[in-house]
């Protein structure tokens, strides 16, 4: 039982990070119908941004703040204006293909232009271990989990409690009515891209100490985030967190009790079961197929 | 127009036949490699370009074909048993993979097939008793055909060329048959296709199965070409690359895969010394291509034609308006 609990808690930490990446993914989807295949790379690039700023001697906090600004410009504004806006009218698949291309370009740009090695990244939390009823929990796992959950809830609160957030939801639900009601639609969509960029930097800050900064670190993270988003429900922000936690925990348990070699198949199996029985995801609302 | 097509086909056929005489061993090997990817992406072009099913798991079928041949030959049986077996296996697994496509579309389907690819790759990597795990299977011999040994790169090239032409002819025939029309109807508007009596259920499954069988044949040829297989060429990344090859060449254009495979396989092999930079440029090019030419490279002639036509039409309109105005002035 203690083993189980231990695996469960460390799974929660990983799952919260998946959830964070998945949340940005669902935000983009809701705001603009964009499926971002480069979501994992959107986490990888800020990790290198922060490393770059730290190489200039800046402390971690300042590097984080600067990376947030840079990410909002590059991964938010330029990404939206340069790729999503021109492709939006062609429907979903051209954006998917373009972001696949973007992911390849980002991954190999970092590999060729900076380094193909894995780089260590300073941890936010000191090395400390708590022992509760025989279950050991590291401070890093606990802190990662708490911070990630907090970020998800702050985003959620922003979306439901503030005027801007509600306007963004209105745009997501019905663009035309929103614009008739005087909401600045392009600006709201940009906010979604900006929030996605901020969440990506935060995810990078939390995930890189354990995963190390490497050009291909985004590949598996991006995949898990997609699966998490679909499992939880594509059109529901809380679903992303739920999906992330389910994937993180089940992966950890499967690695210990079934086979570590097939750990990566777990997200897939859950995903298959969910789309076969509830294609809109666990918390998602149903969308009718249109002619 | 028809004459130009015939002539250009004859010239390229001639080029393909004489090219190896002027190439070194590695060049011939690369050309064969390219042909194999043409076969594989032709299958994907059917699934994706003609039937409109977003499949991101094509490399898994490629791998199944390759491993089938390798395992069959390891067991001491003939390549000529392995090849059809691999294709048939892919066909049936393709039908099975088509089932999710009946329930979900576009991006969900892309993820379902991507997940399928991951699963197949995990089996290849982990089931050492069957696939040799990460060590792979080596010493896969090249086959014999009617007593001729295909062991040399040159002989194997001509063999692969022959298979490619056969597979292309089969696909050409298929696309011109009522089946081909049903596939495109399925892509353009599934609900209308269904109301017109196209059994979209079977055609969706078939488009997957036939596409997969093409990948299986390509995989079988691939195993014998490289003579050593391991899980690496059959990852999700490889599937994504095949998808991009089809889209870059022009999804739904018959010759799209020829161009796409050249950009996706031939160029990077030649530019191997700069692989990461090549992929960086390739990725960026895909982004730009989507923005300017979302239908792929082969849509350029169509685009020019459409432009010219629009220009002619507007000129004709202007002329007739002018004539009408003159007539009005005279009256």
Interface residues (C-beta under 8 A of the other chain):
Chain A: X35 X83 X86 X87 X90 X92 X93 X94 X95 X96 X97 X98 X100 X101 X102 X103 X104 X105 X106 X107 X108 X109 X111 X112 X113 X116 X219 X223 X226 X227 X230 X259 X261 X262 X264 X265 X267 X268 X271 X272 X275 X276 X279 X289 X291
Chain B: X54 X100 X103 X104 X105 X106 X107 X108 X110 X111 X112 X114 X115 X116 X118 X119 X122 X125 X126 X189 X191 X192 X236 X237 X240 X243 X244 X247 X274 X276 X277 X278 X279 X280 X281 X282 X283 X284 X285 X286 X287 X289 X290 X291 X294
